[in-house]
Amino acid sequence: MLSKPVLSVTETTRILEAARAEAEKNKWAVAIVIADDGGHPLASLRLDGAAPSTAYIATEKARTAALGRRETKVYEDMINNGRTAFLSAPLAGTLEGGVPVVVDGQVIGAVGVSGVKSEQDAQVAKVGIQALNS
């Protein structure tokens, strides 16, 4: 039987706090969602001023990154480069801003962020994940 690490409340909180600090430092009104490896939300936060739709989009980005085991930017690039048939895939978060959490080579969850430019969403997610190493 294989075993792998999982995100506990401690790690989830650390990711969320670091991502929130990055967003607030840059004055970005975003929603942040942390999901487990099956794409199920573990924590979410919509900062003041973030549109209600950002909570839904961040959830879908986290789910897509967790299930696909890769950054959602891969899907956005695929579609933008002409593979429009991928739009029929049953994934709703195919914009940059979903980043998997990888520990010991295994995806154990993902962070999705929505509310600003896609690369800024990804920046917030990555800073959150980097907090696991500190």
N, C-alpha and C positions, 0 to 999 in steps of 0.2 A: 504494500500500500504506500502511496506517495503522500507526503505531507507538504504543506506550504504555509507561509505566513499569511495572516489576515489583518485587515485594518480593525483596530479596536477603537473605543471611544477616545483613548489617549492620542493615538495617531491621527484620527479624524479631526479632533479638536486642534491639534498642532497644525495640520494642513490648512484648516479653515481660518485660523487666526493669522497665519503667515500670508495667506492669499488676501484676506481682508486688509491687512496692514499695507500690502503692496497696492491694492486698489485705492485705499484712502490716501496713501502717500502721493499718488498721481491724480487724486481728485476724480476717480472714475466711479461712476454709479453703476455697479454691476450686480448680477446674481451669481452666486458660487454654489455649486453642488458637488458633493463627494459621494461616489457610488462604490459599491462592492464589485467584485469581479463578475457578477452576473448583471450589473447595470442597475441594481436596486439602490435607491438613495439612502445614504447613511446620515447625511447632514446637508442642510441648505441654509443659505442666508441671502436675502435681497437687501442690498444697501439702500439707504435713503436716496430717493431720486431715481432709482432704477425702475424702468417701466415694468408693469406686471408680466408682460410677455417674456422678459428676460429669464424669469424663473423657469418657465416651460422650456425655453431654448437651452439654458444651461443644463437642465436635467437630461435633455435628449443628447446633448454633446457628451456628457459624462457617460450615459448609457452606451452610446455608439463607440466611444473610445474603449470602454471596458469590454464590450462584446467583440469588437473588431480587433482588440489587442494592439491598437496603433493610434497615433494621433489622428484626429478628425481632419487635419489639414491634408492628409493623404487622399481622402475622399473628395475634398473640395478641389484639389489639384487634378485629380482624375477626371472629374466632371468638367472643369474649366478647360482641360486639354482635349475635350471632344468625346469622352466616353459618357455621353448623355444617357445611355441605356441604364447606367448605374442609378439614375434618379428613381427607377422603379424598385430598387432594393428596399427592404422593409426597415430602413434606418432613417430617422428624422433629423439627426444632428450631424449633418455632413458639411458643416462649416468649421473653419479653424477655431480652436478654443476648447477642444476636448483633448485631454492628455492622460494616457494611462499611468498608473502608479506601478512601477516595476521594482521588485525586490528579489534578489538572487535569481534574476533572469525570468521570473514569473510575474505576470500581471495579476495584481491583487486588488485592483480597483482603478478608479479614474476620477479626474476632476474636470468639471465642465464650468466654463465661465461665459457669460453673455452680458453685453451692455455697451461695449465700446468697439473699436475696430478689432477685427478678428485676431490680428497679431498681438494686440494689447490684451485681449481675452486670454490668449495662450500664454502670454507673459505672466499674468496673474496666476494662472493654473500652475505653471512651472515653478514659480517662486514658492507657492504653497507646498508642492511636492518636495522641493529642495529642503524644506524645514525638517523632513524626516531624517536627513543626514546630519543635522546639527545637534 
